[in-house]
Amino acid sequence: MVDWEALEAAGIADARERAGLVEYLNDLGFTVEQMADADRRGRLFGLAGDEVGRSGPPIYSFQAAAEALGVPVCEVERAWTMLGLSVANSDTPALSQADVDGLATWIEMRSYLGEPVDGFLRVLGATMARLAEAESSMIRLTEPNVWLGHTQSELRTARAWRSVAEYIPRIGAMIDAVHRQHQVSHRTFLEGLEGGPSASIVCGVGFADLTGFTTLTQVLTAAELAALLTEFGGSVADVVHADGGRVVKFIGDAVMWVSSTPQLLAKAAVDLVNHPKARAAGLQVRAGLAHGEVLAINGDYFGTPVNLAARLVDAAAPNQILAAAEICPSLPGWEAVLQEPLTLKGFDEPITAYELRLASNR
């Protein structure tokens, strides 16, 4: 039974007028204190889903977490900031046991692996932020009832958000499994490269982007554009992975990837440029390729080959692959057509580049 007097005494506004929501939360086992706290934060309608989605009840303040971890509180706050999260008052409970356990892992990793672990922490935070944004976009498109402004019903929104939030723990398990698979895959990729135990490696770098995309943004609806980008992103990842490469990042309508050899790099490029789904959608893909020593750090790649490949894709025509000169000797089965010297931003001297074509396609 709902204790209406206790709810009203706890300060829940219009508790009896919100009977459907309150009874729903009561049936789920939420206490008067939990409901009152959620109502003070303006999220009584979100309590059912929020509780499932949290990493656990906030039982540690930053000060208490620092004491439990044996580090200064400024270190805990700095780690939280590097993760892209907001730091509450040091004395206000804000962290769960799982949060503190995660910070303990960071501390242990840093003591063993050193300062690069801080860069990893930033990448983790940025990756999780992007994942959360992707989840939010997916939900916004498919389950409008999680938005109170849409339903105008706290109960309907509470039920919808609870149903969606129940996937969050399962997504966490899925992330763990996928991370382990990617860790094995990337380790195998690195072992096939030249170079030793340093941040520098020798590999191929490719950029591909869509031409005519700006025009499409003016004629397609938001839903059509979202479906197109999702399809393109999936196709790109499939092609690059099938050809032994690693997708580094998507930048708008462009993708950057790395491959262990010039042969695999060129194979991925031609498969992207000639991808049937892109052609069927009226898209034209172009690519720029380079090879050499790059700095691999924090999940990204830096160096002259990266800059050169990025500039070459900008100079390429639709359906064209432009490759840096050092790639061509490693591609005996390809036709390499010398281009006029290219003046590229960031390079003082004109760049020699070749258009790559599979000889069998002539």
Summary of the structure (lengths in Angstrom):
residues: 362
radius of gyration: 26.1
end to end distance: 79.4
largest distance: 83.8
contacts: 1058
relative contact order: 0.07
helix: 57%
strand: 17%
